[in-house]
Amino acid sequence: MTKNNACNDEIFPIVDENGDVIANLPRKLCHNGSKPLHPVVHLHIINSKNELLLQKRRHDKDIQPGKWDTSVGGHIQYEENVIEALIRESKEEAGIDIDSEKVIFIKKYIHESDVEKELVYTYIYRSDGRIVFQESEIEKVDFFDKIGIERLILEEKTTPNFIKEFNILKENNYI
């Protein structure tokens, strides 16, 4: 089984706008343009220099390949809660064990693209810890200051939902 087939076999919870699970579907049906609402977590890791960690998505990803994106992001698995997903995704994608007591909730919103519709739970976490990124999904990671991120956005090198979240972080003086 190839990596993409394994991903397509994942089962995602389908939720209403409040986040209550109403069904479950395979990943491939959540990303095929039919747009059932499914939950995801985003974690923005900010270091002591007030720089934001971004990940560059691999070019073989099915959504937004090669774009700079949120520090950590991933789908909430069926029968998993938001905090469990944050802990799992942080370990998988960044190699860090986050302290759930130090995670700060920012916003919950719906993001819709051409192929999917997500209920996004957005958090920040302050850390200077060592990052060990998941090479199977991430091309590279780097810390950027506000000016560097704005340059990436102007050059259209970031995902659309990251732009939305970056603006939220700026408006609330997190970065």
Secondary structure, 3 states (H helix, E strand, C coil): CCHHHHHHCCEEEEECCCCCEEEEEEHHHHCCCCCCEEEEEEEEEECCCCCEEEEEECCCCCCCCCCEECCEEEECCCCCCHHHHHHHHHHHHHCCCCCHHHCEEEEEEEEECCCCEEEEEEEEEECCCCCCCCCCCEEEEEEECHHHHHHHHHCCCECHHHHHHHHHHHHCCCC
